[in-house]
Amino acid sequence: MKTRDLAFEFADHSVGKSYGDLPASVAGKTREFILDTVGAAIAGSGADGIGAGLQLVREAGGTPQATVLLFGDRLPAKGVAMINGAMCQARDFDPVYEPGVLLPYGPVFAAALAAAELAKASGKELINAVALGTDIACRVSDALLSGLAWSRTATLGVFGAAIAAARLLRLDRDQTVSALGLALSQSAGNIQTVIDGSLAKRYQGGFAAEAGLKAALLASRGVTGPSNVFEGRCGYFNLYEAGRFRREAALDGLGERYAGAESSIKPFPCSREHHGALAAALRLYNEGVRGADVESAVVTLPPNAFALSGKPFRRSEVTTVGGVISSAAYGVAVALMRGRVTLDDFQQAAISRPDVVELAERIDVRPDATITDAKALVPQSVAVKLRGGASRDALSQGMPGSPAMPLTSSELREKFTACLSHSALALAPGRADAITGALDNLENLASVSDLNGFS
């Protein structure tokens, strides 16, 4: 007997779930990830390309429906979802789901926040929607078997955004299936923008947020989408993944395990694919290795990570923040020269520092041919040859900030404070406390519109 498409399984699951159904740990983790995502968005507000997108949304004008984070503009919800989603991902500092190699919270949260304002939803409803949307996006990624070519943040983020928006807009089962089908019709985004270091990368998450919200809004008005969204002849798995997937992985523990709550919080504002190498380099620094003493270095990454972060660093070619964000050689050079890797290291004025650039050009990044898992991100290693002939090395078997290696409460707050210090707008005294207070109290708000200092 033919099984029904996963879209029906996901729709039945999401339509029937409310905040009270979430395990307390999932609700708490989702609130923590929302706080981290808002911090990343505030840091992203001043990133290259965001001002242009905000200007575009402002010029389009229209009915005031939702609020642009930080700036406070009241504009049409779809445009707000787009620019908020782009801000969330502009610094590459938002939460990441490593098993599926995607950053689900930017697109899902941006769509959910706009939908919550449209629906006059409560804080609990927002948390529930984000938990459901990130769960579905991550579950589909769990089912995949191949490495990256499409950007799963974008191509799967749109499904999570559609689920979150559909739940907040109170769509029924059939409307939710249509929302997923309409999301399929818009699913897009690829890794070439990462390879080339272009500003489009930060917008792919915004496009997914806008498309997911638009899909739910159209479905609420009776527009139907294809129902065989994932497993149809031209559904997601066949069209995007050549039919290679594990259906059972997408359904494992549905309703009991929330995959999005198993995401990681990034300690470094750059591509997650080389965070293990950064941790290894910082370990060497803490053991006394200094970049000025390094004659050469070899960074070894799994093939999946190498595909995004392994390109050689050439000062004549890597001249943009987008380019260094995805460069393991640059990140390791920063770690060895400065003993830390922060948002300050990914500003245009910082990326041409002679000491860092010269060391980055002496770092050889290699793929680990012994690793056959197409989605593996670890192990990662850094081996340095010092002037005088001595050698040192360090290995990372796990990723800092992951569920197995979580950041401490103080590290989380330090990250949030650092993000706010890179805001495009000067924050008035007490504004940071208002933002954190509102988000810490999110489940007690009767209306998302009551968030004080949030936007």
C-alpha angles and dihedrals in degrees: 000000000000113000118228117252119273088246089075092048091051093044094050089049098048098041092056098046127093133174090269090061094058116100108247090242091054093049090050094047092047091053089049091051091048090054090049091048093050089051090052090049093052090050088047093053091085098040122120113277097019094096090054092052092048090050090051092052092046093050091052089057121174140140113353104240109141140018130252109230115255095351094065099214114157106220141145111307098238094055091044091053090052097051094040090051091050091049091051091058103031094099095037086236103118124108119290133207103216102191089061098030097233141115102229103170099069098060096033096047094044092052092043094050093053092045091048091056091048091050095039086234127178128247090255091054090051092051091047092050093049091048091051096044096048090044092057095044091049093045092056089049089051089059094057123098105189135078125251129301100123114053103248091197086066105030094044097028088069091061092049090047091050092050093049093047092044091054093049092047087050097237118177125237097274093044090050091052088051090049089055090048092050088049089054088055088059102034108129145136135110143202097248089090088059093047091050094041094232129161090243089084093072090049098052090075089048092050089051092051092050093045093049092050091046090051091054093046092051092047090051087058094053101266109143127216131197111288099208089069102154108017103032122116089265096022124127099278096048097039101041103025104032090246094297110137144113109237093192091060091060092054102037108128094348107183093016104054118046107203095196090061087062091065126121131240113228118236092191128052098233142072111323089220093084103032090110090057091049091052090050092049092049089051089055090049091051088051091057104270112139126195093230088062095049115105094181140341139203121211116194120200135174111262092254091056093040091056090066105026105026105084116123115260112241117171091215091055105033102061105135135073088241089057096052093043088067097039117102090188092058094045093049090047090053091049093050094044100041107021092232140057115217143155088270089067091060099057120110092244092054102049096075098053104141097223094051095041093050092051093045089056089056094054117098114204115201136182118241102236092192092070113087101171104110092210101040118129099178153099101048127173143187122204120184133193111210127212104268094040105276119135132209132180142182133194131207115203093175139032119254112240093028122126088262092049105028125182115250122249090255091050090051092052092045089053092049091049091049090051092052091051088064095053117138088228126051108251116229118236109283094017093110091051090048091053095047092042092052093049094044087054095041097122091056097055116108091205133020085223088068093067106130116216091354096117 
